[in-house]
Amino acid sequence: MAEARTPAQIEADITRRRQELAATLDELAVRVHPATIARDTKAKAVSALDRTVGQAYVAANRAVTQVRAQFVTDGGRPRAGRIVPVAVAAVVLVGAAAAASARRRHR
């Protein structure tokens, strides 16, 4: 059976519980304050953006490494057999684009 409490003990318990309730209410007020919600939302968005940018960087780096491997040996020497045809194709494409542009201007 529980011991009988004195009025002073009951008052102390009520005071302690009031303080706990006040602290809880203060914490809730901070959590639902618009500035807190905006700050938390911004932090989540920045975190998601950072994660997305990081993933994009890794993917781009992987793609560049794979393309580079097609044109350079493991020792870092250029592979002329692959570079020359691509360079020729690029020159032809640029020349064709320039010719088409010149024809449009003369019309």
N, C-alpha and C positions, 0 to 999 in steps of 0.2 A: 504494500500500500504506500502511496506517495506521502511524503512528509508534508505537514502543513506549512505553508509559506507565510512569512510575515508581510505586513503591508509594505515595508521598505523593500523587500525582495520583489514583490509584485510590481511596485513602482519602478524599480531598477530594470526589471524585465520589460516593462512597457516602454521605458525610455530607450533601452537598447533596440527593441523592435522598431520603434519610430525612426531611430537613426538608420537602421538597416533599410527600412522602407524608403526613407528620404534619399539614401544613396542609390537605391535601385531606380527610383523615379528620376533622379538626376541622370543616371546612365541611360535610361530610356529616352529622356529628352534630348540628350546628345545624339543618340543613334537615329532618331527620327527628324532631327533638325535638317532643313533643306541644304545647308552648307555641308553638313557631314555626308548626306546622301550624294550630293554633287561631287564631293572630293573622292568618295569611295568609288563612284561610277567612273570618274575620270581615271583613277588609279587602275581599275579593271580594264578600261579601254586601252590605256597606255601599255599595260602588261600584255594584252592580246595583240596589240600592234607590234610590240617588240618581239613577241614570239613569232608572229607572221613574217616580219622582216628577217629575223634570224633564219627561219626555214627557207625563205626565198634566197637568202645569201648562200646557204648551204647548197641549194639546188642549182643556183647559177654557177657557183664554184665547181660543182661536180660536172656540169655541162661544159664549162670552159676547159676543164682538165681533160674530158673525153675528146673534145674537138682538138685540143692541143696535141694529144697523143696521136692523132691521125696525121699531123704535119711535122712532128718532131720526134726523134728517137728518144729512147730512155736516157741516152747520153747527152741529149740536148742539141743534137745535130739536126738541121733541117732535112726533110725528106723531099728532095727536088721532084721526084716522080709524082708526088701528090700536090705539091705547091704550084708547079708550072701549069697544069691543066686548070686549076682553080683561078689562077691569076689571068690566064688567057680568057676564060669564061667571063671574068669580071670586066676585063677590058672590052670585050665584045658587047656586053650588056650596057656598059657606060656609053660606048660609041653608038649603039642603037638608040639609047634614050636621048643622046645629044642630037642625033640625026632626026629623030621624030620631033623633038622640040623645035629644031630649026625649020622643019617643014611646016609646022603649025604657025610659026611666026611669019613665014613668007606668004601665007594664004590671005 
